[in-house]
């Protein structure tokens, strides 16, 4: 029982941190536009946000993979 309460408390603290910081955590990604684009999906405290990036395997032009954390457009405390 204590473990369940602790897990719920940790999840609530993480959700509040995402809410007030405006960051999102990567939940999925895939290539689009014939491999030239990369679409990344981030879960924020309020919604799921999709970001488009230019993709290259080397990372010289664009990015090679999605960042784990990403700042969203809106922050709750502005």
C-alpha positions in Angstrom: 0.0 0.0 0.0 2.8 2.4 0.8 4.4 1.7 -2.5 1.3 2.6 -4.4 0.9 5.9 -2.4 4.6 6.7 -3.1 4.2 6.0 -6.8 1.1 8.3 -7.0 3.0 11.0 -5.1 6.0 10.8 -7.4 3.7 10.9 -10.5 2.0 14.0 -9.1 5.3 15.8 -8.4 6.5 15.0 -12.0 3.2 16.2 -13.5 3.5 19.5 -11.5 7.1 19.9 -12.6 6.0 19.5 -16.3 3.1 21.9 -15.7 5.1 24.8 -14.3 8.3 24.3 -16.4 6.5 24.0 -19.8 8.7 21.0 -20.8 7.4 17.9 -22.5 8.8 14.3 -22.5 9.4 12.5 -25.8 6.8 9.7 -26.3 7.3 8.9 -30.0 8.9 9.8 -33.3 9.0 8.8 -36.9 10.5 9.9 -40.2 8.3 11.7 -42.7 8.6 13.4 -46.1 10.7 10.6 -47.7 13.1 10.5 -44.8 13.9 14.2 -44.9 11.8 15.2 -41.9 11.5 13.9 -38.4 8.2 14.2 -36.5 8.5 14.0 -32.7 5.6 13.8 -30.2 6.0 15.2 -26.7 3.7 14.7 -23.7 3.3 17.9 -21.6 1.2 18.3 -18.5 -1.7 19.7 -20.6 -1.6 18.1 -24.1 0.5 16.1 -26.6 2.6 18.4 -28.8 4.0 17.5 -32.2 7.3 19.0 -33.4 8.7 18.8 -37.0 12.5 18.8 -37.5 14.8 18.5 -40.5 16.4 15.1 -40.3 19.8 13.7 -41.3 21.6 10.6 -40.1 24.8 12.5 -39.5 23.3 15.4 -37.6 25.2 17.9 -39.7 22.1 19.3 -41.3 19.1 19.1 -39.0 19.0 16.5 -36.2 19.7 12.8 -36.2 17.1 12.0 -33.4 14.5 13.7 -31.3 15.6 15.4 -28.1 14.3 13.7 -24.9 12.9 17.0 -23.4 11.5 19.9 -25.3 10.2 23.3 -24.2 6.6 23.8 -25.3 5.1 27.1 -26.5 2.9 27.9 -23.5 3.8 27.9 -19.8 1.1 28.0 -17.1 2.7 30.7 -15.0 3.2 33.4 -17.6 
